[in-house]
C-alpha cells in the first residue's frame, strides 16, 4: 500500500473530524510488525487555531450547563467506555505494542478517573458565611477556567488523557487534547465516544501534530491551562513557555524509580515485583522500576531470583498472549539497546540479555527482551539516564542509609518503593525519602483516582498533581462574592476603608 492509500488520523473539532489545511503527515507503525498502518496529520498553526477556536466557542454554553446535565453526560461516557473497553485496548496494542492485558489495565485505570469525575458536583461546592459583617454575606464559588490543553505521551495513549479530561470537562471547561503522534488513534476513538455520550460540540477536541501544534497551545491566549506528561526536558520547556504566556501549567516529567530491597524482605515477593514493574509494558512506563537497590547480603539471591523469572518471560506480539510486547518504534528500540551496549563496556554484568531475544512475532517488530544488569554504578549512563525500556539495573549497597541517600541524591523524584517486613523501617522510609509517590511492598504506587498523581524534583514542574482533589483545584478558580442587600441605614458617603462590624 502506498503512502497516499493509507488512512490518515486527523483532528477532531465540533464533534466531527476536521481535516485541516496542512498536508504534513507522519507514519504510524504497528510495533509488532514494523509495518506502517496509517498516517497521522500534523497540524499547521492555522489548524491549531481552528481547533482551539472550537473549544473557545463552546465554553460559555458548557460553563453554564447545569451540574446535573454535565454529570449525566460524564456518566453516560463512563457506561459506553466500560462496555467497549476491549475495543479501545485493541487500538492501543495495535499502535503502542503493549500486550492486550496491559492495554486493558490502562483503560481500567483511566476509567477510575471518569468514575471519580461523576462525583464532581460535591467537589465543586463552595462556602458561604452569613452575616460576616452586619447585613453582609460572603461566599466563595469555584468556576471553570475556559479552554484547556492536554499534551499526552505515547506510553499511555488512553490513561494519561483520562487523568485530566474527565475532571476538566466535569468542572465546566472545554478541552483540546494533543496526543502523541506515535499512537494517535485512541484519541479519535475517545472523541467519538464523547459525541455518542451527548457531549455538546466543541467541548472535547483533538489536535494532532508535533511542536508546531504544541507551541500554539502554549502561546494561544484562548488556552487557559496546560496539562503535560512526557520527558523532563520537554516538561521544562512546556512549563516555562506556558507560564510565560500567563497559563496555569502542570508538567509531569521523567523518572528514575528505585526500589529498595532490605535484608528482611520476602525475596520471592520482591523478585516478582521487580520483574512486573521493570518489564511490564516493555519498561515504557513513567512508574516503571528501573533500579533495584539491593541492601546487604540479599543481592546475589535477589539477582538470581529476578534472572530466573526474567528468562521465563515470553516476548512477542501483544495479541498472542505474550508477557511483554515490542518497543514503540525501531529508533527507540535501538536507543535502549545502545544503553545495554554501553553498560557492558562500562563493566556492568549483563545477567539477562534482551538483545537478540527469541520472539513470538514478526521479524520486523521492534523487539528487545527483558534485560537485567548487575553491579551497576551511579556513574554509568544506564543509571543516570531515563532509559524507558525493559532494562533493570541492580545497584548494591551495604546499608539502608546508603540506599536512602542514593534515592534522595537523584534528580528525579517520581516513584519509589521499599520491600521489607519491618514496619519501623517502612515508616522511616516513607518519611525520609524525597519522592512524590511511595510504595511499601508495592512496586508501582500509582495512586487511586481520588488521590493525586505526581512526583517531586525534576519529575514535576508546577505545584499541582494530576486528578484527585488537586486536579479539581487545577481546573477551577475561586471567586469570592460579598453581598449586601439595600438597607437605608448603610447609606451616606464614607471614603474610609470598609470595616467589618
GUMI-760031 format. One line per field, with one value per residue (C-alpha): chain; residue number from 1; x, y, z. Coordinates in pm, 1 decimal, m for minus. Example, Ala and Ser with C-alpha at 12.3 -4.5 7.8 and 13.67 -1.06 7.14 Angstrom:
2
cadena: A, A
num: 1, 2
east: 1230.0, 1367.0
north: m450.0, m106.0
up: 780.0, 714.0
END
This chain:
501
cadena: A, A, A, A, A, A, A, A, A, A, A, A, A, A, A, A, A, A, A, A, A, A, A, A, A, A, A, A, A, A, A, A, A, A, A, A, A, A, A, A, A, A, A, A, A, A, A, A, A, A, A, A, A, A, A, A, A, A, A, A, A, A, A, A, A, A, A, A, A, A, A, A, A, A, A, A, A, A, A, A, A, A, A, A, A, A, A, A, A, A, A, A, A, A, A, A, A, A, A, A, A, A, A, A, A, A, A, A, A, A, A, A, A, A, A, A, A, A, A, A, A, A, A, A, A, A, A, A, A, A, A, A, A, A, A, A, A, A, A, A, A, A, A, A, A, A, A, A, A, A, A, A, A, A, A, A, A, A, A, A, A, A, A, A, A, A, A, A, A, A, A, A, A, A, A, A, A, A, A, A, A, A, A, A, A, A, A, A, A, A, A, A, A, A, A, A, A, A, A, A, A, A, A, A, A, A, A, A, A, A, A, A, A, A, A, A, A, A, A, A, A, A, A, A, A, A, A, A, A, A, A, A, A, A, A, A, A, A, A, A, A, A, A, A, A, A, A, A, A, A, A, A, A, A, A, A, A, A, A, A, A, A, A, A, A, A, A, A, A, A, A, A, A, A, A, A, A, A, A, A, A, A, A, A, A, A, A, A, A, A, A, A, A, A, A, A, A, A, A, A, A, A, A, A, A, A, A, A, A, A, A, A, A, A, A, A, A, A, A, A, A, A, A, A, A, A, A, A, A, A, A, A, A, A, A, A, A, A, A, A, A, A, A, A, A, A, A, A, A, A, A, A, A, A, A, A, A, A, A, A, A, A, A, A, A, A, A, A, A, A, A, A, A, A, A, A, A, A, A, A, A, A, A, A, A, A, A, A, A, A, A, A, A, A, A, A, A, A, A, A, A, A, A, A, A, A, A, A, A, A, A, A, A, A, A, A, A, A, A, A, A, A, A, A, A, A, A, A, A, A, A, A, A, A, A, A, A, A, A, A, A, A, A, A, A, A, A, A, A, A, A, A, A, A, A, A, A, A, A, A, A, A, A, A, A, A, A, A, A, A, A, A, A, A, A, A, A, A, A, A, A, A, A, A, A, A, A, A, A, A, A, A, A, A, A, A, A, A, A, A, A
num: 1, 2, 3, 4, 5, 6, 7, 8, 9, 10, 11, 12, 13, 14, 15, 16, 17, 18, 19, 20, 21, 22, 23, 24, 25, 26, 27, 28, 29, 30, 31, 32, 33, 34, 35, 36, 37, 38, 39, 40, 41, 42, 43, 44, 45, 46, 47, 48, 49, 50, 51, 52, 53, 54, 55, 56, 57, 58, 59, 60, 61, 62, 63, 64, 65, 66, 67, 68, 69, 70, 71, 72, 73, 74, 75, 76, 77, 78, 79, 80, 81, 82, 83, 84, 85, 86, 87, 88, 89, 90, 91, 92, 93, 94, 95, 96, 97, 98, 99, 100, 101, 102, 103, 104, 105, 106, 107, 108, 109, 110, 111, 112, 113, 114, 115, 116, 117, 118, 119, 120, 121, 122, 123, 124, 125, 126, 127, 128, 129, 130, 131, 132, 133, 134, 135, 136, 137, 138, 139, 140, 141, 142, 143, 144, 145, 146, 147, 148, 149, 150, 151, 152, 153, 154, 155, 156, 157, 158, 159, 160, 161, 162, 163, 164, 165, 166, 167, 168, 169, 170, 171, 172, 173, 174, 175, 176, 177, 178, 179, 180, 181, 182, 183, 184, 185, 186, 187, 188, 189, 190, 191, 192, 193, 194, 195, 196, 197, 198, 199, 200, 201, 202, 203, 204, 205, 206, 207, 208, 209, 210, 211, 212, 213, 214, 215, 216, 217, 218, 219, 220, 221, 222, 223, 224, 225, 226, 227, 228, 229, 230, 231, 232, 233, 234, 235, 236, 237, 238, 239, 240, 241, 242, 243, 244, 245, 246, 247, 248, 249, 250, 251, 252, 253, 254, 255, 256, 257, 258, 259, 260, 261, 262, 263, 264, 265, 266, 267, 268, 269, 270, 271, 272, 273, 274, 275, 276, 277, 278, 279, 280, 281, 282, 283, 284, 285, 286, 287, 288, 289, 290, 291, 292, 293, 294, 295, 296, 297, 298, 299, 300, 301, 302, 303, 304, 305, 306, 307, 308, 309, 310, 311, 312, 313, 314, 315, 316, 317, 318, 319, 320, 321, 322, 323, 324, 325, 326, 327, 328, 329, 330, 331, 332, 333, 334, 335, 336, 337, 338, 339, 340, 341, 342, 343, 344, 345, 346, 347, 348, 349, 350, 351, 352, 353, 354, 355, 356, 357, 358, 359, 360, 361, 362, 363, 364, 365, 366, 367, 368, 369, 370, 371, 372, 373, 374, 375, 376, 377, 378, 379, 380, 381, 382, 383, 384, 385, 386, 387, 388, 389, 390, 391, 392, 393, 394, 395, 396, 397, 398, 399, 400, 401, 402, 403, 404, 405, 406, 407, 408, 409, 410, 411, 412, 413, 414, 415, 416, 417, 418, 419, 420, 421, 422, 423, 424, 425, 426, 427, 428, 429, 430, 431, 432, 433, 434, 435, 436, 437, 438, 439, 440, 441, 442, 443, 444, 445, 446, 447, 448, 449, 450, 451, 452, 453, 454, 455, 456, 457, 458, 459, 460, 461, 462, 463, 464, 465, 466, 467, 468, 469, 470, 471, 472, 473, 474, 475, 476, 477, 478, 479, 480, 481, 482, 483, 484, 485, 486, 487, 488, 489, 490, 491, 492, 493, 494, 495, 496, 497, 498, 499, 500, 501
east: 0.0, 142.8, 150.2, m135.7, m356.8, m305.7, m579.4, m496.7, m571.4, m685.1, m812.1, m1148.9, m1343.9, m1712.1, m1796.2, m1673.9, m1349.7, m1154.3, m913.3, m720.3, m518.8, m172.6, m51.5, 222.0, 191.2, 394.8, 372.9, 212.2, 352.4, 243.8, 540.4, 484.0, 539.9, 722.2, 460.8, 319.6, m55.2, m172.5, m55.3, m123.7, m188.8, 49.6, m131.9, m30.8, m66.6, m393.4, m521.4, m433.4, m610.9, m921.0, m939.3, m876.5, m1147.6, m1395.7, m1313.8, m1336.4, m1674.2, m1817.8, m1701.6, m1973.1, m2259.6, m2078.4, m1981.4, m2348.6, m2471.7, m2610.4, m2403.2, m2682.5, m2662.8, m2283.3, m2280.6, m2532.8, m2308.7, m1994.7, m2178.7, m2302.6, m1943.6, m1841.6, m2104.1, m2005.8, m1636.3, m1696.1, m1898.3, m1631.3, m1306.8, m1168.7, m1211.2, m1001.1, m743.0, m703.7, m639.4, m371.1, m197.2, m200.6, m11.3, 179.4, 263.0, 184.6, 10.0, m368.8, m393.8, m172.2, m372.9, m694.4, m539.5, m454.6, m815.2, m940.3, m722.8, m839.3, m1197.5, m1146.6, m1086.5, m1403.9, m1590.4, m1428.9, m1548.2, m1907.1, m1896.5, m1783.4, m2092.0, m1983.8, m1624.2, m1723.4, m1915.2, m1804.3, m1852.0, m2091.3, m2075.4, m2393.4, m2370.4, m1990.0, m2044.4, m2376.1, m2612.7, m2323.1, m2288.7, m1971.6, m1941.4, m1675.4, m1759.8, m1547.3, m1565.4, m1404.2, m1106.7, m1208.4, m1046.2, m762.0, m498.8, m375.3, m46.6, m9.1, 272.0, 288.4, 317.8, m40.4, m249.3, m576.4, m499.0, m293.6, m550.1, m813.8, m616.6, m713.4, m1007.5, m1286.7, m1208.4, m1166.2, m1491.3, m1696.4, m1571.8, m1710.8, m1400.7, m1359.2, m1062.1, m807.9, m616.8, m282.8, m190.2, 141.6, 190.3, 321.4, m20.2, m291.5, m595.2, m711.7, m774.3, m1021.2, m1194.4, m1242.7, m1370.9, m1629.9, m1738.3, m1785.8, m2004.5, m2212.8, m2246.3, m2409.7, m2124.6, m2200.6, m1998.6, m1656.8, m1629.0, m1379.9, m1143.0, m833.1, m535.7, m282.2, 67.5, 421.0, 598.6, 400.9, 78.1, 231.7, 372.7, 37.9, m132.0, 133.5, 105.8, m260.0, m433.6, m759.0, m595.5, m606.8, m424.1, m196.1, m152.1, 153.6, 315.3, 645.4, 1021.5, 1183.4, 1346.1, 1012.5, 828.5, 1065.0, 1000.7, 623.1, 623.7, 849.6, 668.7, 316.8, 368.5, 546.5, 223.8, 15.1, m117.4, m163.6, 65.7, 119.0, 407.0, 489.9, 839.9, 1070.2, 1165.9, 1432.6, 1238.9, 1430.0, 1306.2, 1492.8, 1507.7, 1604.9, 1762.5, 1440.9, 1222.8, 1038.8, 1275.3, 1026.9, 776.0, 1045.6, 1171.3, 818.8, 768.1, 1094.6, 1003.1, 647.9, 744.5, 1063.7, 944.5, 570.9, 480.2, 841.6, 952.7, 778.4, 612.4, 699.1, 635.6, 847.7, 1111.9, 1442.6, 1679.5, 1669.5, 1876.1, 1987.5, 2085.6, 2345.6, 2362.5, 2049.4, 2199.9, 2320.5, 1999.6, 1781.4, 1962.3, 1931.7, 1558.7, 1495.8, 1702.1, 1512.8, 1181.6, 1300.6, 1428.6, 1085.8, 904.8, 760.7, 825.7, 617.6, 307.4, 71.9, m227.5, m81.4, m96.7, 270.5, 408.4, 584.4, 545.8, 778.0, 905.1, 709.2, 947.8, 1259.1, 1455.3, 1357.8, 1446.6, 1791.0, 1836.8, 1754.3, 1982.0, 2264.0, 2238.2, 2287.0, 2590.6, 2738.6, 2666.0, 2852.8, 3150.3, 3139.2, 3171.5, 2815.2, 2724.8, 2461.5, 2284.6, 1988.3, 2044.8, 1740.5, 1937.1, 1862.0, 1570.6, 1368.3, 1018.1, 669.5, 616.4, 716.2, 1081.6, 1024.6, 890.2, 1076.1, 1197.4, 1417.6, 1372.1, 1393.7, 1745.1, 1898.2, 2217.9, 2413.5, 2694.3, 2573.6, 2742.9, 2587.6, 2831.2, 2707.9, 2469.1, 2231.6, 2186.4, 2195.6, 1958.9, 1593.3, 1613.1, 1237.7, 1277.8, 1292.8, 1626.2, 1652.1, 1973.9, 2083.2, 2283.6, 2440.0, 2471.7, 2555.2, 2300.2, 1953.8, 2109.6, 2315.8, 2002.2, 1811.3, 2090.6, 2115.0, 1748.3, 1745.7, 2052.4, 1882.2, 1744.2, 1416.5, 1152.1, 857.6, 801.7, 985.9, 925.8, 1067.3, 1039.2, 1061.2, 876.4, 999.4, 726.0, 968.0, 1195.5, 898.3, 766.4, 1110.3, 1145.9, 813.7, 903.4, 1260.9, 1250.7, 1226.5, 987.2, 625.8, 476.7, 592.5, 510.5, 563.5, 582.3, 401.7, 629.7, 418.8, 249.2, 15.3, m249.9, m618.5, m820.9, m937.5, m575.7, m342.1, m57.9, 266.6, 633.8, 889.2, 1207.0, 1264.1, 959.8, 709.4, 707.6, 424.3, 269.3, m38.5, m59.7, m293.0, m653.4, m797.9, m875.9, m565.2, m698.4, m1025.1, m827.0, m617.8, m919.9, m1114.8, m1054.2, m1213.0, m1428.4, m1522.9, m1857.2, m1952.2, m2322.3, m2530.8, m2892.2, m3011.7, m3055.8, m3113.7, m2905.7, m2594.8, m2635.5, m2418.5, m2069.4, m1767.9, m1430.8, m1259.9, m1152.8, m1452.3, m1454.8, m1640.1, m1874.1
north: 0.0, 339.9, 631.0, 804.4, 498.9, 480.4, 609.5, 937.0, 1000.5, 1360.2, 1618.3, 1647.0, 1967.9, 2043.5, 1674.9, 1574.7, 1503.4, 1806.9, 1755.0, 2078.2, 2259.8, 2112.0, 1830.8, 1725.7, 1373.3, 1113.9, 734.5, 532.0, 181.7, m143.6, m209.0, m585.2, m599.3, m279.4, m209.6, 136.7, 102.5, 461.9, 821.1, 1098.2, 1456.9, 1723.7, 2049.2, 2384.6, 2693.7, 2765.6, 2414.2, 2452.8, 2786.7, 2641.3, 2358.8, 2599.7, 2827.5, 2540.7, 2493.1, 2866.7, 2897.7, 2606.3, 2724.9, 2977.0, 2734.6, 2442.3, 2656.6, 2745.7, 2387.1, 2259.1, 2027.2, 1772.7, 1768.8, 1761.3, 1467.0, 1276.2, 1310.2, 1207.8, 907.9, 809.9, 832.0, 604.5, 347.5, 347.9, 321.9, 32.7, m151.8, m107.1, m105.3, m409.0, m225.8, 62.2, m180.4, m338.4, 3.2, 76.2, m255.6, m202.0, 127.8, 114.7, m256.0, m333.0, m665.9, m669.9, m739.2, m441.0, m221.0, m330.7, m239.0, 105.1, 161.9, 37.0, 284.1, 568.0, 459.5, 509.4, 880.5, 903.5, 747.0, 997.5, 1280.8, 1155.4, 1289.4, 1639.1, 1828.4, 1752.4, 1854.8, 2184.8, 2313.2, 2645.8, 2803.3, 3059.4, 3280.2, 3458.7, 3798.7, 3820.7, 4189.5, 4346.3, 4253.7, 4132.0, 3775.8, 3630.1, 3323.1, 3153.1, 2978.8, 2751.2, 2825.1, 2665.4, 2826.4, 2806.8, 2607.5, 2388.8, 2183.0, 1831.3, 1719.9, 1347.0, 1092.8, 776.7, 529.0, 566.5, 698.4, 645.3, 651.5, 971.1, 1180.9, 1032.8, 1154.8, 1503.5, 1543.1, 1385.7, 1626.6, 1925.4, 1858.3, 1781.3, 2108.1, 2300.0, 2352.0, 2269.8, 2058.5, 2036.2, 1707.0, 1684.8, 1314.4, 1160.3, 1125.9, 771.4, 629.7, 882.9, 666.2, 623.2, 997.9, 995.1, 686.8, 870.6, 1180.7, 973.6, 818.2, 1161.5, 1265.4, 949.8, 1023.3, 1354.7, 1597.8, 1923.9, 2033.6, 2178.1, 2062.9, 1784.3, 1839.0, 1664.3, 1833.3, 1603.1, 1727.3, 1799.9, 2102.1, 2338.6, 2228.3, 2227.0, 2578.9, 2717.6, 2560.9, 2711.4, 3057.6, 3091.9, 3328.3, 3131.6, 2834.7, 2898.5, 2593.7, 2316.6, 1963.1, 1778.4, 1439.4, 1349.5, 1374.7, 1619.5, 1842.6, 1890.0, 1931.3, 2216.6, 2375.4, 2339.3, 2484.1, 2778.2, 2864.3, 2816.0, 3018.5, 3291.7, 3319.7, 3353.2, 2997.5, 2762.9, 2464.7, 2119.3, 1948.2, 1594.3, 1492.9, 1192.2, 938.3, 705.9, 494.4, 299.2, 3.4, m75.0, m439.4, m476.2, m796.0, m893.6, m870.5, m1163.3, m1210.4, m1408.0, m1124.4, m869.3, m1060.8, m1093.0, m721.6, m625.5, m830.2, m697.9, m336.3, m342.9, m524.6, m459.0, m260.2, m318.6, m73.3, 214.9, 345.7, 658.2, 449.1, 152.0, 37.0, 79.1, 44.9, m232.4, m127.1, m447.0, m385.1, m600.7, m973.8, m1016.2, m909.9, m1243.5, m1428.1, m1142.2, m1122.4, m1497.5, m1492.1, m1197.0, m1359.5, m1687.6, m1509.7, m1277.7, m1568.4, m1729.0, m1431.0, m1466.0, m1166.2, m1118.5, m985.9, m830.4, m1005.3, m1355.4, m1376.9, m1291.2, m1141.6, m846.0, m674.1, m468.2, m117.2, 161.9, 238.1, 96.0, 409.3, 378.5, 7.7, 90.8, 367.0, 132.7, m140.6, 113.8, 168.9, m204.5, m198.6, 90.8, m65.9, m377.2, m165.0, 21.2, m302.9, m388.2, m754.8, m844.9, m1120.8, m1145.6, m1012.6, m895.6, m822.5, m1086.6, m1225.0, m1507.2, m1370.1, m1488.8, m1229.6, m1093.3, m1045.3, m676.6, m596.7, m362.3, m628.3, m609.9, m868.1, m826.4, m721.2, m745.0, m556.2, m621.3, m434.4, m104.9, 208.2, 552.4, 690.8, 462.9, 606.8, 314.3, 455.2, 829.9, 841.0, 756.6, 461.1, 395.1, 33.5, m319.8, m270.1, m328.0, m221.2, m366.0, m135.4, m294.8, m102.9, m208.6, m16.4, 135.8, 480.1, 434.4, 333.8, 636.2, 877.0, 724.9, 795.7, 1142.1, 1243.7, 1152.1, 1448.6, 1264.1, 1205.8, 1037.5, 699.9, 466.9, 152.4, m36.6, m410.2, m508.4, m681.2, m418.9, m165.4, 74.3, 77.2, 128.5, 415.8, 578.7, 539.6, 699.2, 994.4, 1046.1, 967.1, 1270.2, 1123.6, 1207.1, 856.0, 580.8, 210.1, m17.4, m370.0, m219.3, m176.2, 64.9, 301.1, 474.7, 631.6, 554.3, 820.7, 1005.2, 1065.7, 1264.9, 1152.0, 1345.5, 1343.8, 1576.9, 1744.4, 1707.1, 1483.1, 1768.4, 2134.2, 2326.8, 2273.8, 2069.6, 1695.5, 1510.1, 1401.5, 1367.8, 1679.0, 1853.1, 1800.3, 1967.7, 2259.0, 2285.2, 2308.7, 2561.7, 2905.2, 3060.8, 3371.3, 3545.3, 3727.9, 3978.4, 4075.4, 4337.4, 4391.7, 4753.3, 4887.2, 5263.3, 5251.3, 5194.6, 5498.8, 5808.7, 5899.6, 5740.9, 5730.8, 5530.0, 5169.0, 4939.3, 4788.3, 4484.8, 4540.5
up: 0.0, m95.2, 142.8, m41.2, 14.1, 387.9, 618.5, 789.6, 1155.4, 1158.2, 1403.6, 1579.3, 1634.1, 1676.9, 1733.7, 1389.4, 1203.9, 1095.1, 805.9, 846.2, 581.6, 630.5, 406.8, 652.9, 794.0, 980.8, 952.3, 1232.1, 1271.8, 1427.0, 1660.5, 1647.7, 1272.3, 1184.4, 918.0, 854.9, 906.9, 876.6, 883.2, 1130.0, 1030.3, 1156.4, 1225.4, 1090.5, 1308.1, 1127.6, 1202.7, 1570.0, 1589.0, 1426.1, 1683.6, 1971.6, 1834.4, 1850.0, 2218.2, 2284.1, 2114.4, 2311.8, 2654.1, 2754.6, 2698.1, 2863.1, 3162.1, 3206.9, 3163.6, 3490.7, 3705.2, 3678.9, 3298.9, 3293.9, 3532.5, 3322.8, 3016.6, 3205.8, 3348.8, 3002.4, 2875.7, 3161.6, 3065.7, 2698.3, 2781.5, 3017.9, 2752.5, 2483.6, 2678.9, 2497.1, 2167.5, 2296.0, 2437.3, 2093.5, 1936.8, 2197.5, 2133.3, 1757.1, 1780.6, 2108.8, 2114.5, 2479.1, 2533.5, 2541.0, 2913.5, 2985.8, 2749.3, 2919.8, 3253.9, 3119.4, 3017.4, 3354.4, 3545.0, 3320.6, 3376.5, 3750.0, 3690.5, 3481.1, 3772.8, 4009.5, 3783.8, 3811.3, 4168.8, 4070.3, 4196.5, 4551.6, 4482.1, 4319.5, 4619.6, 4758.4, 5102.6, 5248.6, 5553.3, 5655.1, 5826.6, 5805.2, 5870.6, 5960.8, 5679.3, 5465.5, 5336.5, 5185.1, 4965.1, 4756.7, 4431.6, 4212.2, 3841.4, 3534.1, 3364.4, 2998.1, 2716.0, 2848.8, 2668.2, 2741.0, 2583.7, 2639.2, 2579.9, 2371.4, 2656.9, 2783.0, 2492.2, 2683.4, 3055.7, 3071.2, 2882.1, 3113.5, 3414.0, 3300.1, 3064.3, 3276.9, 3561.1, 3328.8, 3144.2, 3454.8, 3606.9, 3308.0, 3093.7, 2726.2, 2615.6, 2335.2, 2351.2, 2169.6, 2171.8, 2076.5, 1703.5, 1762.9, 1865.2, 1781.5, 1707.6, 2068.7, 2089.8, 1800.0, 1939.3, 2269.1, 2087.8, 1903.2, 2232.4, 2390.6, 2098.5, 2137.9, 2509.7, 2423.4, 2488.0, 2304.4, 2003.1, 2079.3, 2440.0, 2357.6, 2065.4, 1931.4, 1769.7, 1605.1, 1547.2, 1654.2, 1802.9, 1581.3, 1747.6, 2095.9, 2062.5, 1950.4, 2251.3, 2479.2, 2325.4, 2222.1, 2467.4, 2447.2, 2625.1, 2998.6, 3135.0, 3009.9, 3144.2, 3013.6, 3065.8, 2899.9, 2933.7, 3174.4, 2908.7, 2731.8, 3063.3, 3150.0, 2812.0, 2842.4, 3192.4, 3105.7, 2782.5, 2916.3, 3232.7, 3036.3, 2838.8, 3153.8, 3170.6, 3461.1, 3389.7, 3538.0, 3359.4, 3468.9, 3362.7, 3362.9, 3625.6, 3755.9, 4000.7, 4266.1, 4468.1, 4789.8, 4896.4, 5261.8, 5403.9, 5585.0, 5272.8, 5119.1, 4824.5, 4617.0, 4650.5, 4574.1, 4268.5, 4131.9, 4185.1, 4013.4, 3706.3, 3692.8, 3748.3, 3543.3, 3232.5, 3216.8, 2905.9, 2795.3, 3062.5, 2884.2, 3199.3, 3394.9, 3707.1, 3598.3, 3844.0, 3663.8, 3962.4, 4223.0, 4524.3, 4697.8, 5059.5, 5233.3, 5181.2, 4967.6, 4634.8, 4496.7, 4584.3, 4460.0, 4125.9, 4081.0, 4150.5, 3917.3, 3641.2, 3669.8, 3629.4, 3352.0, 3143.4, 3160.0, 3010.3, 2662.7, 2439.7, 2128.4, 1958.4, 2212.2, 2058.1, 2114.3, 2492.3, 2542.1, 2861.7, 2701.3, 2366.6, 2144.8, 2198.7, 2034.6, 1743.9, 1586.8, 1676.2, 2041.5, 2044.3, 1907.6, 2166.0, 2454.4, 2317.2, 2295.4, 2671.7, 2724.7, 2495.0, 2691.2, 3029.4, 2923.0, 2812.6, 3145.2, 3340.5, 3436.2, 3429.2, 3170.6, 3362.3, 3126.3, 2775.6, 2579.1, 2265.2, 2006.3, 2208.1, 2050.1, 1997.8, 1917.4, 1649.3, 1312.4, 1229.9, 1158.6, 1506.9, 1738.3, 1979.1, 2284.5, 2555.9, 2934.5, 3033.6, 3380.7, 3463.4, 3784.2, 3963.0, 3816.3, 3948.1, 3973.6, 3715.5, 3435.1, 3175.9, 3231.4, 3582.9, 3523.0, 3223.0, 3189.8, 2950.8, 2918.5, 2816.8, 2962.7, 3140.1, 3515.7, 3688.1, 4021.6, 4245.7, 4555.1, 4883.1, 5237.9, 5444.3, 5444.5, 5484.4, 5167.3, 4977.1, 5105.5, 5017.1, 4669.1, 4601.4, 4754.8, 4553.9, 4227.9, 4029.2, 3968.9, 4233.5, 4066.9, 4234.2, 4469.3, 4671.7, 4965.4, 5028.2, 5392.5, 5675.4, 5922.0, 5991.9, 6154.1, 5850.2, 5620.2, 5829.9, 5835.9, 5459.2, 5373.5, 5596.8, 5477.7, 5105.8, 4874.8, 4619.4, 4541.3, 4529.6, 4765.4, 4769.7, 5068.8, 4929.0, 4628.0, 4324.1, 4114.9, 4362.1, 4118.3, 4342.1, 4300.9, 4121.7, 4433.2, 4533.9, 4310.7, 4082.6, 4072.9, 4155.8, 4309.0, 4186.7, 3809.6, 3778.1, 3814.9, 3715.2, 3872.3, 4212.4, 4122.7, 4068.1, 3832.3, 3907.4, 4255.7, 4457.5, 4321.9, 3970.4, 4067.4, 4207.7, 3890.4, 3660.6, 3867.8, 4013.3, 4318.0, 4313.4, 4638.9, 4639.4, 4908.3, 4916.6, 5094.1, 5000.8, 5016.8, 5368.6, 5425.9, 5745.1, 5533.7, 5313.2, 5301.9, 5193.0, 5364.9, 5188.5, 5460.2, 5404.9, 5465.8, 5815.5, 5934.5, 6223.4
END
